[in-house]
Amino acid sequence: MRERGLSFKQAINESVRAGAAPQRQRSRTAFPTYDMGEPTIDLTKALRIAGELEDEELARRTSRGR
C-alpha cells in the first residue's frame, strides 16, 4: 500500500478485482511417463496391502522400542 500510495480500501478493492478477473491461460508443463510393466500384485486390493504394510512397519517400530 505504501509503495503504491494506496489506501487500505483501495488495496482491498484492487485485490478483489484482480482475483475475480479472468485468468490468462497457463501453459501446461509436460512430464515424462514411463511404462512400469505389468503389476506384480492385484491392484484392486491395493488399500488392504498398504494397510498391511503399514501395520508391519508399526509392529517393527514398536518392537525396536520407538
mmCIF file as Biopython writes it, N, C-alpha, C and O atoms, coordinates in Angstrom:
data_model
#
loop_
_atom_site.group_PDB
_atom_site.id
_atom_site.type_symbol
_atom_site.label_atom_id
_atom_site.label_alt_id
_atom_site.label_comp_id
_atom_site.label_asym_id
_atom_site.label_entity_id
_atom_site.label_seq_id
_atom_site.pdbx_PDB_ins_code
_atom_site.Cartn_x
_atom_site.Cartn_y
_atom_site.Cartn_z
_atom_site.occupancy
_atom_site.B_iso_or_equiv
_atom_site.auth_seq_id
_atom_site.auth_asym_id
_atom_site.pdbx_PDB_model_num
ATOM 1   N N  . MET A ? 1  ? 0.833   -1.173  0.000   1.0 0.0 1  A 1 
ATOM 2   C CA . MET A ? 1  ? 0.000   0.000   0.000   1.0 0.0 1  A 1 
ATOM 3   C C  . MET A ? 1  ? 0.884   1.246   0.000   1.0 0.0 1  A 1 
ATOM 4   O O  . MET A ? 1  ? 0.646   2.191   -0.751  1.0 0.0 1  A 1 
ATOM 5   N N  . ARG A ? 2  ? 1.892   1.232   0.840   1.0 0.0 2  A 1 
ATOM 6   C CA . ARG A ? 2  ? 2.752   2.399   0.965   1.0 0.0 2  A 1 
ATOM 7   C C  . ARG A ? 2  ? 3.520   2.646   -0.336  1.0 0.0 2  A 1 
ATOM 8   O O  . ARG A ? 2  ? 3.629   3.786   -0.788  1.0 0.0 2  A 1 
ATOM 9   N N  . GLU A ? 3  ? 4.046   1.584   -0.931  1.0 0.0 3  A 1 
ATOM 10  C CA . GLU A ? 3  ? 4.824   1.732   -2.161  1.0 0.0 3  A 1 
ATOM 11  C C  . GLU A ? 3  ? 3.993   2.315   -3.295  1.0 0.0 3  A 1 
ATOM 12  O O  . GLU A ? 3  ? 4.490   3.117   -4.086  1.0 0.0 3  A 1 
ATOM 13  N N  . ARG A ? 4  ? 2.737   1.915   -3.373  1.0 0.0 4  A 1 
ATOM 14  C CA . ARG A ? 4  ? 1.875   2.357   -4.466  1.0 0.0 4  A 1 
ATOM 15  C C  . ARG A ? 4  ? 1.012   3.550   -4.082  1.0 0.0 4  A 1 
ATOM 16  O O  . ARG A ? 4  ? 0.266   4.069   -4.913  1.0 0.0 4  A 1 
ATOM 17  N N  . GLY A ? 5  ? 1.106   3.986   -2.841  1.0 0.0 5  A 1 
ATOM 18  C CA . GLY A ? 5  ? 0.338   5.143   -2.391  1.0 0.0 5  A 1 
ATOM 19  C C  . GLY A ? 5  ? -1.156  4.887   -2.352  1.0 0.0 5  A 1 
ATOM 20  O O  . GLY A ? 5  ? -1.950  5.760   -2.703  1.0 0.0 5  A 1 
ATOM 21  N N  . LEU A ? 6  ? -1.544  3.686   -1.923  1.0 0.0 6  A 1 
ATOM 22  C CA . LEU A ? 6  ? -2.951  3.307   -1.877  1.0 0.0 6  A 1 
ATOM 23  C C  . LEU A ? 6  ? -3.453  3.289   -0.442  1.0 0.0 6  A 1 
ATOM 24  O O  . LEU A ? 6  ? -2.706  3.029   0.501   1.0 0.0 6  A 1 
ATOM 25  N N  . SER A ? 7  ? -4.730  3.569   -0.310  1.0 0.0 7  A 1 
ATOM 26  C CA . SER A ? 7  ? -5.361  3.398   0.995   1.0 0.0 7  A 1 
ATOM 27  C C  . SER A ? 7  ? -5.670  1.914   1.177   1.0 0.0 7  A 1 
ATOM 28  O O  . SER A ? 7  ? -5.609  1.138   0.223   1.0 0.0 7  A 1 
ATOM 29  N N  . PHE A ? 8  ? -5.998  1.531   2.395   1.0 0.0 8  A 1 
ATOM 30  C CA . PHE A ? 8  ? -6.339  0.140   2.670   1.0 0.0 8  A 1 
ATOM 31  C C  . PHE A ? 8  ? -7.524  -0.294  1.813   1.0 0.0 8  A 1 
ATOM 32  O O  . PHE A ? 8  ? -7.514  -1.380  1.233   1.0 0.0 8  A 1 
ATOM 33  N N  . LYS A ? 9  ? -8.537  0.551   1.738   1.0 0.0 9  A 1 
ATOM 34  C CA . LYS A ? 9  ? -9.742  0.240   0.963   1.0 0.0 9  A 1 
ATOM 35  C C  . LYS A ? 9  ? -9.404  0.053   -0.515  1.0 0.0 9  A 1 
ATOM 36  O O  . LYS A ? 9  ? -9.912  -0.870  -1.152  1.0 0.0 9  A 1 
ATOM 37  N N  . GLN A ? 10 ? -8.554  0.918   -1.065  1.0 0.0 10 A 1 
ATOM 38  C CA . GLN A ? 10 ? -8.174  0.790   -2.470  1.0 0.0 10 A 1 
ATOM 39  C C  . GLN A ? 10 ? -7.398  -0.502  -2.714  1.0 0.0 10 A 1 
ATOM 40  O O  . GLN A ? 10 ? -7.609  -1.179  -3.721  1.0 0.0 10 A 1 
ATOM 41  N N  . ALA A ? 11 ? -6.507  -0.839  -1.796  1.0 0.0 11 A 1 
ATOM 42  C CA . ALA A ? 11 ? -5.717  -2.062  -1.940  1.0 0.0 11 A 1 
ATOM 43  C C  . ALA A ? 11 ? -6.619  -3.290  -1.908  1.0 0.0 11 A 1 
ATOM 44  O O  . ALA A ? 11 ? -6.434  -4.210  -2.704  1.0 0.0 11 A 1 
ATOM 45  N N  . ILE A ? 12 ? -7.585  -3.317  -1.005  1.0 0.0 12 A 1 
ATOM 46  C CA . ILE A ? 12 ? -8.518  -4.442  -0.912  1.0 0.0 12 A 1 
ATOM 47  C C  . ILE A ? 12 ? -9.338  -4.541  -2.195  1.0 0.0 12 A 1 
ATOM 48  O O  . ILE A ? 12 ? -9.492  -5.627  -2.754  1.0 0.0 12 A 1 
ATOM 49  N N  . ASN A ? 13 ? -9.861  -3.415  -2.659  1.0 0.0 13 A 1 
ATOM 50  C CA . ASN A ? 13 ? -10.669 -3.438  -3.876  1.0 0.0 13 A 1 
ATOM 51  C C  . ASN A ? 13 ? -9.863  -3.920  -5.075  1.0 0.0 13 A 1 
ATOM 52  O O  . ASN A ? 13 ? -10.377 -4.701  -5.876  1.0 0.0 13 A 1 
ATOM 53  N N  . GLU A ? 14 ? -8.623  -3.483  -5.222  1.0 0.0 14 A 1 
ATOM 54  C CA . GLU A ? 14 ? -7.794  -3.942  -6.332  1.0 0.0 14 A 1 
ATOM 55  C C  . GLU A ? 14 ? -7.504  -5.438  -6.229  1.0 0.0 14 A 1 
ATOM 56  O O  . GLU A ? 14 ? -7.489  -6.145  -7.236  1.0 0.0 14 A 1 
ATOM 57  N N  . SER A ? 15 ? -7.276  -5.911  -5.012  1.0 0.0 15 A 1 
ATOM 58  C CA . SER A ? 15 ? -7.025  -7.337  -4.813  1.0 0.0 15 A 1 
ATOM 59  C C  . SER A ? 15 ? -8.245  -8.174  -5.190  1.0 0.0 15 A 1 
ATOM 60  O O  . SER A ? 15 ? -8.118  -9.213  -5.838  1.0 0.0 15 A 1 
ATOM 61  N N  . VAL A ? 16 ? -9.416  -7.718  -4.783  1.0 0.0 16 A 1 
ATOM 62  C CA . VAL A ? 16 ? -10.650 -8.431  -5.108  1.0 0.0 16 A 1 
ATOM 63  C C  . VAL A ? 16 ? -10.875 -8.437  -6.615  1.0 0.0 16 A 1 
ATOM 64  O O  . VAL A ? 16 ? -11.230 -9.466  -7.189  1.0 0.0 16 A 1 
ATOM 65  N N  . ARG A ? 17 ? -10.671 -7.302  -7.248  1.0 0.0 17 A 1 
ATOM 66  C CA . ARG A ? 17 ? -10.844 -7.229  -8.710  1.0 0.0 17 A 1 
ATOM 67  C C  . ARG A ? 17 ? -9.849  -8.134  -9.430  1.0 0.0 17 A 1 
ATOM 68  O O  . ARG A ? 17 ? -10.210 -8.825  -10.383 1.0 0.0 17 A 1 
ATOM 69  N N  . ALA A ? 18 ? -8.608  -8.129  -8.979  1.0 0.0 18 A 1 
ATOM 70  C CA . ALA A ? 18 ? -7.592  -8.968  -9.622  1.0 0.0 18 A 1 
ATOM 71  C C  . ALA A ? 18 ? -7.938  -10.443 -9.467  1.0 0.0 18 A 1 
ATOM 72  O O  . ALA A ? 18 ? -7.728  -11.226 -10.393 1.0 0.0 18 A 1 
ATOM 73  N N  . GLY A ? 19 ? -8.465  -10.831 -8.311  1.0 0.0 19 A 1 
ATOM 74  C CA . GLY A ? 19 ? -8.842  -12.216 -8.084  1.0 0.0 19 A 1 
ATOM 75  C C  . GLY A ? 19 ? -10.058 -12.638 -8.882  1.0 0.0 19 A 1 
ATOM 76  O O  . GLY A ? 19 ? -10.189 -13.806 -9.248  1.0 0.0 19 A 1 
ATOM 77  N N  . ALA A ? 20 ? -10.953 -11.694 -9.157  1.0 0.0 20 A 1 
ATOM 78  C CA . ALA A ? 20 ? -12.179 -12.005 -9.884  1.0 0.0 20 A 1 
ATOM 79  C C  . ALA A ? 20 ? -11.995 -11.918 -11.394 1.0 0.0 20 A 1 
ATOM 80  O O  . ALA A ? 20 ? -12.840 -12.397 -12.151 1.0 0.0 20 A 1 
ATOM 81  N N  . ALA A ? 21 ? -10.894 -11.308 -11.840 1.0 0.0 21 A 1 
ATOM 82  C CA . ALA A ? 21 ? -10.651 -11.150 -13.279 1.0 0.0 21 A 1 
ATOM 83  C C  . ALA A ? 21 ? -10.381 -12.511 -13.921 1.0 0.0 21 A 1 
ATOM 84  O O  . ALA A ? 21 ? -9.844  -13.407 -13.270 1.0 0.0 21 A 1 
ATOM 85  N N  . PRO A ? 22 ? -10.744 -12.666 -15.174 1.0 0.0 22 A 1 
ATOM 86  C CA . PRO A ? 22 ? -10.447 -13.937 -15.861 1.0 0.0 22 A 1 
ATOM 87  C C  . PRO A ? 22 ? -8.937  -14.200 -15.859 1.0 0.0 22 A 1 
ATOM 88  O O  . PRO A ? 22 ? -8.129  -13.301 -16.095 1.0 0.0 22 A 1 
ATOM 89  N N  . GLN A ? 23 ? -8.592  -15.434 -15.591 1.0 0.0 23 A 1 
ATOM 90  C CA . GLN A ? 23 ? -7.177  -15.803 -15.541 1.0 0.0 23 A 1 
ATOM 91  C C  . GLN A ? 23 ? -6.685  -16.093 -16.940 1.0 0.0 23 A 1 
ATOM 92  O O  . GLN A ? 23 ? -7.395  -16.682 -17.755 1.0 0.0 23 A 1 
ATOM 93  N N  . ARG A ? 24 ? -5.470  -15.676 -17.207 1.0 0.0 24 A 1 
ATOM 94  C CA . ARG A ? 24 ? -4.898  -15.994 -18.516 1.0 0.0 24 A 1 
ATOM 95  C C  . ARG A ? 24 ? -4.513  -17.464 -18.532 1.0 0.0 24 A 1 
ATOM 96  O O  . ARG A ? 24 ? -4.208  -18.051 -17.494 1.0 0.0 24 A 1 
ATOM 97  N N  . GLN A ? 25 ? -4.531  -18.035 -19.685 1.0 0.0 25 A 1 
ATOM 98  C CA . GLN A ? 25 ? -4.246  -19.461 -19.848 1.0 0.0 25 A 1 
ATOM 99  C C  . GLN A ? 25 ? -2.780  -19.733 -19.555 1.0 0.0 25 A 1 
ATOM 100 O O  . GLN A ? 25 ? -1.899  -19.121 -20.158 1.0 0.0 25 A 1 
ATOM 101 N N  . ARG A ? 26 ? -2.521  -20.631 -18.648 1.0 0.0 26 A 1 
ATOM 102 C CA . ARG A ? 26 ? -1.154  -21.021 -18.337 1.0 0.0 26 A 1 
ATOM 103 C C  . ARG A ? 26 ? -0.746  -22.171 -19.243 1.0 0.0 26 A 1 
ATOM 104 O O  . ARG A ? 26 ? -1.556  -23.034 -19.583 1.0 0.0 26 A 1 
ATOM 105 N N  . SER A ? 27 ? 0.510   -22.166 -19.622 1.0 0.0 27 A 1 
ATOM 106 C CA . SER A ? 27 ? 0.981   -23.288 -20.430 1.0 0.0 27 A 1 
ATOM 107 C C  . SER A ? 27 ? 1.145   -24.505 -19.519 1.0 0.0 27 A 1 
ATOM 108 O O  . SER A ? 27 ? 1.579   -24.387 -18.373 1.0 0.0 27 A 1 
ATOM 109 N N  . ARG A ? 28 ? 0.798   -25.644 -20.039 1.0 0.0 28 A 1 
ATOM 110 C CA . ARG A ? 28 ? 0.896   -26.877 -19.259 1.0 0.0 28 A 1 
ATOM 111 C C  . ARG A ? 28 ? 2.311   -27.411 -19.311 1.0 0.0 28 A 1 
ATOM 112 O O  . ARG A ? 28 ? 2.953   -27.406 -20.362 1.0 0.0 28 A 1 
ATOM 113 N N  . THR A ? 29 ? 2.783   -27.864 -18.184 1.0 0.0 29 A 1 
ATOM 114 C CA . THR A ? 29 ? 4.098   -28.475 -18.118 1.0 0.0 29 A 1 
ATOM 115 C C  . THR A ? 29 ? 3.960   -29.946 -18.446 1.0 0.0 29 A 1 
ATOM 116 O O  . THR A ? 29 ? 3.094   -30.633 -17.904 1.0 0.0 29 A 1 
ATOM 117 N N  . ALA A ? 30 ? 4.799   -30.422 -19.319 1.0 0.0 30 A 1 
ATOM 118 C CA . ALA A ? 30 ? 4.754   -31.827 -19.711 1.0 0.0 30 A 1 
ATOM 119 C C  . ALA A ? 30 ? 5.769   -32.613 -18.891 1.0 0.0 30 A 1 
ATOM 120 O O  . ALA A ? 30 ? 6.931   -32.219 -18.792 1.0 0.0 30 A 1 
ATOM 121 N N  . PHE A ? 31 ? 5.339   -33.703 -18.312 1.0 0.0 31 A 1 
ATOM 122 C CA . PHE A ? 31 ? 6.217   -34.578 -17.547 1.0 0.0 31 A 1 
ATOM 123 C C  . PHE A ? 31 ? 6.359   -35.896 -18.290 1.0 0.0 31 A 1 
ATOM 124 O O  . PHE A ? 31 ? 5.396   -36.375 -18.889 1.0 0.0 31 A 1 
ATOM 125 N N  . PRO A ? 32 ? 7.539   -36.484 -18.260 1.0 0.0 32 A 1 
ATOM 126 C CA . PRO A ? 32 ? 7.715   -37.753 -18.963 1.0 0.0 32 A 1 
ATOM 127 C C  . PRO A ? 32 ? 6.955   -38.871 -18.253 1.0 0.0 32 A 1 
ATOM 128 O O  . PRO A ? 32 ? 6.793   -38.854 -17.033 1.0 0.0 32 A 1 
ATOM 129 N N  . THR A ? 33 ? 6.502   -39.825 -19.027 1.0 0.0 33 A 1 
ATOM 130 C CA . THR A ? 33 ? 5.842   -41.000 -18.468 1.0 0.0 33 A 1 
ATOM 131 C C  . THR A ? 33 ? 6.637   -42.233 -18.862 1.0 0.0 33 A 1 
ATOM 132 O O  . THR A ? 33 ? 7.307   -42.257 -19.895 1.0 0.0 33 A 1 
ATOM 133 N N  . TYR A ? 34 ? 6.554   -43.246 -18.031 1.0 0.0 34 A 1 
ATOM 134 C CA . TYR A ? 34 ? 7.317   -44.465 -18.270 1.0 0.0 34 A 1 
ATOM 135 C C  . TYR A ? 34 ? 6.420   -45.675 -18.090 1.0 0.0 34 A 1 
ATOM 136 O O  . TYR A ? 34 ? 5.552   -45.690 -17.217 1.0 0.0 34 A 1 
ATOM 137 N N  . ASP A ? 35 ? 6.627   -46.671 -18.904 1.0 0.0 35 A 1 
ATOM 138 C CA . ASP A ? 35 ? 5.905   -47.926 -18.776 1.0 0.0 35 A 1 
ATOM 139 C C  . ASP A ? 35 ? 6.565   -48.730 -17.663 1.0 0.0 35 A 1 
ATOM 140 O O  . ASP A ? 35 ? 7.748   -49.059 -17.751 1.0 0.0 35 A 1 
ATOM 141 N N  . MET A ? 36 ? 5.813   -49.047 -16.623 1.0 0.0 36 A 1 
ATOM 142 C CA . MET A ? 36 ? 6.365   -49.775 -15.485 1.0 0.0 36 A 1 
ATOM 143 C C  . MET A ? 36 ? 6.089   -51.269 -15.581 1.0 0.0 36 A 1 
ATOM 144 O O  . MET A ? 36 ? 6.404   -52.019 -14.657 1.0 0.0 36 A 1 
ATOM 145 N N  . GLY A ? 37 ? 5.510   -51.701 -16.677 1.0 0.0 37 A 1 
ATOM 146 C CA . GLY A ? 37 ? 5.246   -53.116 -16.861 1.0 0.0 37 A 1 
ATOM 147 C C  . GLY A ? 37 ? 3.974   -53.547 -16.162 1.0 0.0 37 A 1 
ATOM 148 O O  . GLY A ? 37 ? 3.217   -52.730 -15.638 1.0 0.0 37 A 1 
ATOM 149 N N  . GLU A ? 38 ? 3.761   -54.843 -16.168 1.0 0.0 38 A 1 
ATOM 150 C CA . GLU A ? 38 ? 2.574   -55.406 -15.529 1.0 0.0 38 A 1 
ATOM 151 C C  . GLU A ? 38 ? 2.741   -55.381 -14.012 1.0 0.0 38 A 1 
ATOM 152 O O  . GLU A ? 38 ? 3.835   -55.641 -13.511 1.0 0.0 38 A 1 
ATOM 153 N N  . PRO A ? 39 ? 1.674   -55.074 -13.275 1.0 0.0 39 A 1 
ATOM 154 C CA . PRO A ? 39 ? 1.778   -55.080 -11.813 1.0 0.0 39 A 1 
ATOM 155 C C  . PRO A ? 39 ? 2.014   -56.499 -11.299 1.0 0.0 39 A 1 
ATOM 156 O O  . PRO A ? 39 ? 1.523   -57.473 -11.869 1.0 0.0 39 A 1 
ATOM 157 N N  . THR A ? 40 ? 2.775   -56.593 -10.212 1.0 0.0 40 A 1 
ATOM 158 C CA . THR A ? 40 ? 3.067   -57.907 -9.631  1.0 0.0 40 A 1 
ATOM 159 C C  . THR A ? 40 ? 2.071   -58.295 -8.547  1.0 0.0 40 A 1 
ATOM 160 O O  . THR A ? 40 ? 2.111   -59.417 -8.043  1.0 0.0 40 A 1 
ATOM 161 N N  . ILE A ? 41 ? 1.170   -57.369 -8.179  1.0 0.0 41 A 1 
ATOM 162 C CA . ILE A ? 41 ? 0.132   -57.661 -7.192  1.0 0.0 41 A 1 
ATOM 163 C C  . ILE A ? 41 ? -1.220  -57.251 -7.767  1.0 0.0 41 A 1 
ATOM 164 O O  . ILE A ? 41 ? -1.287  -56.493 -8.735  1.0 0.0 41 A 1 
ATOM 165 N N  . ASP A ? 42 ? -2.284  -57.752 -7.172  1.0 0.0 42 A 1 
ATOM 166 C CA . ASP A ? 42 ? -3.628  -57.395 -7.588  1.0 0.0 42 A 1 
ATOM 167 C C  . ASP A ? 42 ? -3.934  -55.982 -7.094  1.0 0.0 42 A 1 
ATOM 168 O O  . ASP A ? 42 ? -4.109  -55.773 -5.893  1.0 0.0 42 A 1 
ATOM 169 N N  . LEU A ? 43 ? -3.998  -55.018 -7.998  1.0 0.0 43 A 1 
ATOM 170 C CA . LEU A ? 43 ? -4.186  -53.622 -7.615  1.0 0.0 43 A 1 
ATOM 171 C C  . LEU A ? 43 ? -5.585  -53.323 -7.093  1.0 0.0 43 A 1 
ATOM 172 O O  . LEU A ? 43 ? -5.805  -52.256 -6.519  1.0 0.0 43 A 1 
ATOM 173 N N  . THR A ? 44 ? -6.526  -54.229 -7.275  1.0 0.0 44 A 1 
ATOM 174 C CA . THR A ? 44 ? -7.860  -53.994 -6.735  1.0 0.0 44 A 1 
ATOM 175 C C  . THR A ? 44 ? -7.861  -54.105 -5.213  1.0 0.0 44 A 1 
ATOM 176 O O  . THR A ? 44 ? -8.812  -53.681 -4.556  1.0 0.0 44 A 1 
ATOM 177 N N  . LYS A ? 45 ? -6.806  -54.671 -4.662  1.0 0.0 45 A 1 
ATOM 178 C CA . LYS A ? 45 ? -6.684  -54.795 -3.209  1.0 0.0 45 A 1 
ATOM 179 C C  . LYS A ? 45 ? -5.539  -53.943 -2.673  1.0 0.0 45 A 1 
ATOM 180 O O  . LYS A ? 45 ? -4.954  -54.269 -1.640  1.0 0.0 45 A 1 
ATOM 181 N N  . ALA A ? 46 ? -5.215  -52.850 -3.370  1.0 0.0 46 A 1 
ATOM 182 C CA . ALA A ? 46 ? -4.071  -52.017 -3.026  1.0 0.0 46 A 1 
ATOM 183 C C  . ALA A ? 46 ? -4.196  -51.391 -1.634  1.0 0.0 46 A 1 
ATOM 184 O O  . ALA A ? 46 ? -3.208  -51.326 -0.902  1.0 0.0 46 A 1 
ATOM 185 N N  . LEU A ? 47 ? -5.395  -50.930 -1.255  1.0 0.0 47 A 1 
ATOM 186 C CA . LEU A ? 47 ? -5.559  -50.309 0.062   1.0 0.0 47 A 1 
ATOM 187 C C  . LEU A ? 47 ? -5.332  -51.318 1.188   1.0 0.0 47 A 1 
ATOM 188 O O  . LEU A ? 47 ? -4.738  -50.986 2.214   1.0 0.0 47 A 1 
ATOM 189 N N  . ARG A ? 48 ? -5.801  -52.540 0.997   1.0 0.0 48 A 1 
ATOM 190 C CA . ARG A ? 48 ? -5.592  -53.575 2.012   1.0 0.0 48 A 1 
ATOM 191 C C  . ARG A ? 48 ? -4.104  -53.878 2.146   1.0 0.0 48 A 1 
ATOM 192 O O  . ARG A ? 48 ? -3.593  -54.017 3.258   1.0 0.0 48 A 1 
ATOM 193 N N  . ILE A ? 49 ? -3.415  -53.979 1.025   1.0 0.0 49 A 1 
ATOM 194 C CA . ILE A ? 49 ? -1.986  -54.266 1.053   1.0 0.0 49 A 1 
ATOM 195 C C  . ILE A ? 49 ? -1.228  -53.115 1.710   1.0 0.0 49 A 1 
ATOM 196 O O  . ILE A ? 49 ? -0.315  -53.345 2.503   1.0 0.0 49 A 1 
ATOM 197 N N  . ALA A ? 50 ? -1.601  -51.884 1.387   1.0 0.0 50 A 1 
ATOM 198 C CA . ALA A ? 50 ? -0.954  -50.728 2.007   1.0 0.0 50 A 1 
ATOM 199 C C  . ALA A ? 50 ? -1.166  -50.743 3.520   1.0 0.0 50 A 1 
ATOM 200 O O  . ALA A ? 50 ? -0.248  -50.432 4.279   1.0 0.0 50 A 1 
ATOM 201 N N  . GLY A ? 51 ? -2.354  -51.099 3.954   1.0 0.0 51 A 1 
ATOM 202 C CA . GLY A ? 51 ? -2.632  -51.191 5.388   1.0 0.0 51 A 1 
ATOM 203 C C  . GLY A ? 51 ? -1.803  -52.265 6.062   1.0 0.0 51 A 1 
ATOM 204 O O  . GLY A ? 51 ? -1.299  -52.065 7.167   1.0 0.0 51 A 1 
ATOM 205 N N  . GLU A ? 52 ? -1.660  -53.404 5.401   1.0 0.0 52 A 1 
ATOM 206 C CA . GLU A ? 52 ? -0.841  -54.489 5.962   1.0 0.0 52 A 1 
ATOM 207 C C  . GLU A ? 52 ? 0.616   -54.067 6.074   1.0 0.0 52 A 1 
ATOM 208 O O  . GLU A ? 52 ? 1.277   -54.355 7.072   1.0 0.0 52 A 1 
ATOM 209 N N  . LEU A ? 53 ? 1.113   -53.387 5.054   1.0 0.0 53 A 1 
ATOM 210 C CA . LEU A ? 53 ? 2.498   -52.915 5.094   1.0 0.0 53 A 1 
ATOM 211 C C  . LEU A ? 53 ? 2.692   -51.897 6.217   1.0 0.0 53 A 1 
ATOM 212 O O  . LEU A ? 53 ? 3.714   -51.908 6.902   1.0 0.0 53 A 1 
ATOM 213 N N  . GLU A ? 54 ? 1.715   -51.026 6.399   1.0 0.0 54 A 1 
ATOM 214 C CA . GLU A ? 54 ? 1.795   -50.045 7.472   1.0 0.0 54 A 1 
ATOM 215 C C  . GLU A ? 54 ? 1.762   -50.734 8.834   1.0 0.0 54 A 1 
ATOM 216 O O  . GLU A ? 54 ? 2.504   -50.355 9.740   1.0 0.0 54 A 1 
ATOM 217 N N  . ASP A ? 55 ? 0.904   -51.744 8.981   1.0 0.0 55 A 1 
ATOM 218 C CA . ASP A ? 55 ? 0.840   -52.487 10.236  1.0 0.0 55 A 1 
ATOM 219 C C  . ASP A ? 55 ? 2.171   -53.169 10.539  1.0 0.0 55 A 1 
ATOM 220 O O  . ASP A ? 55 ? 2.636   -53.149 11.678  1.0 0.0 55 A 1 
ATOM 221 N N  . GLU A ? 56 ? 2.783   -53.771 9.522   1.0 0.0 56 A 1 
ATOM 222 C CA . GLU A ? 56 ? 4.075   -54.421 9.706   1.0 0.0 56 A 1 
ATOM 223 C C  . GLU A ? 56 ? 5.138   -53.421 10.145  1.0 0.0 56 A 1 
ATOM 224 O O  . GLU A ? 56 ? 5.955   -53.721 11.016  1.0 0.0 56 A 1 
ATOM 225 N N  . GLU A ? 57 ? 5.128   -52.227 9.541   1.0 0.0 57 A 1 
ATOM 226 C CA . GLU A ? 57 ? 6.100   -51.198 9.905   1.0 0.0 57 A 1 
ATOM 227 C C  . GLU A ? 57 ? 5.883   -50.717 11.341  1.0 0.0 57 A 1 
ATOM 228 O O  . GLU A ? 57 ? 6.846   -50.525 12.083  1.0 0.0 57 A 1 
ATOM 229 N N  . LEU A ? 58 ? 4.629   -50.526 11.728  1.0 0.0 58 A 1 
ATOM 230 C CA . LEU A ? 58 ? 4.336   -50.097 13.099  1.0 0.0 58 A 1 
ATOM 231 C C  . LEU A ? 58 ? 4.767   -51.166 14.101  1.0 0.0 58 A 1 
ATOM 232 O O  . LEU A ? 58 ? 5.307   -50.840 15.158  1.0 0.0 58 A 1 
ATOM 233 N N  . ALA A ? 59 ? 4.533   -52.440 13.777  1.0 0.0 59 A 1 
ATOM 234 C CA . ALA A ? 59 ? 4.945   -53.531 14.660  1.0 0.0 59 A 1 
ATOM 235 C C  . ALA A ? 59 ? 6.469   -53.571 14.763  1.0 0.0 59 A 1 
ATOM 236 O O  . ALA A ? 59 ? 7.011   -53.807 15.843  1.0 0.0 59 A 1 
ATOM 237 N N  . ARG A ? 60 ? 7.157   -53.344 13.653  1.0 0.0 60 A 1 
ATOM 238 C CA . ARG A ? 60 ? 8.625   -53.336 13.672  1.0 0.0 60 A 1 
ATOM 239 C C  . ARG A ? 60 ? 9.138   -52.212 14.546  1.0 0.0 60 A 1 
ATOM 240 O O  . ARG A ? 60 ? 10.048  -52.419 15.349  1.0 0.0 60 A 1 
ATOM 241 N N  . ARG A ? 61 ? 8.568   -51.021 14.403  1.0 0.0 61 A 1 
ATOM 242 C CA . ARG A ? 61 ? 8.992   -49.882 15.218  1.0 0.0 61 A 1 
ATOM 243 C C  . ARG A ? 61 ? 8.721   -50.110 16.702  1.0 0.0 61 A 1 
ATOM 244 O O  . ARG A ? 61 ? 9.533   -49.756 17.556  1.0 0.0 61 A 1 
ATOM 245 N N  . THR A ? 62 ? 7.575   -50.703 16.990  1.0 0.0 62 A 1 
ATOM 246 C CA . THR A ? 62 ? 7.207   -50.958 18.379  1.0 0.0 62 A 1 
ATOM 247 C C  . THR A ? 62 ? 8.172   -51.964 19.006  1.0 0.0 62 A 1 
ATOM 248 O O  . THR A ? 62 ? 8.572   -51.810 20.160  1.0 0.0 62 A 1 
ATOM 249 N N  . SER A ? 63 ? 8.539   -52.978 18.253  1.0 0.0 63 A 1 
ATOM 250 C CA . SER A ? 63 ? 9.453   -53.999 18.791  1.0 0.0 63 A 1 
ATOM 251 C C  . SER A ? 63 ? 10.849  -53.444 18.999  1.0 0.0 63 A 1 
ATOM 252 O O  . SER A ? 63 ? 11.608  -53.978 19.808  1.0 0.0 63 A 1 
ATOM 253 N N  . ARG A ? 64 ? 11.203  -52.387 18.288  1.0 0.0 64 A 1 
ATOM 254 C CA . ARG A ? 64 ? 12.507  -51.757 18.443  1.0 0.0 64 A 1 
ATOM 255 C C  . ARG A ? 64 ? 12.489  -50.714 19.557  1.0 0.0 64 A 1 
ATOM 256 O O  . ARG A ? 64 ? 13.534  -50.159 19.896  1.0 0.0 64 A 1 
ATOM 257 N N  . GLY A ? 65 ? 11.332  -50.444 20.122  1.0 0.0 65 A 1 
ATOM 258 C CA . GLY A ? 65 ? 11.229  -49.511 21.237  1.0 0.0 65 A 1 
ATOM 259 C C  . GLY A ? 65 ? 11.067  -48.057 20.822  1.0 0.0 65 A 1 
ATOM 260 O O  . GLY A ? 65 ? 11.392  -47.155 21.595  1.0 0.0 65 A 1 
ATOM 261 N N  . ARG A ? 66 ? 10.579  -47.821 19.641  1.0 0.0 66 A 1 
ATOM 262 C CA . ARG A ? 66 ? 10.378  -46.430 19.201  1.0 0.0 66 A 1 
ATOM 263 C C  . ARG A ? 66 ? 8.993   -46.003 19.443  1.0 0.0 66 A 1 
ATOM 264 O O  . ARG A ? 66 ? 8.635   -44.865 19.138  1.0 0.0 66 A 1 
#
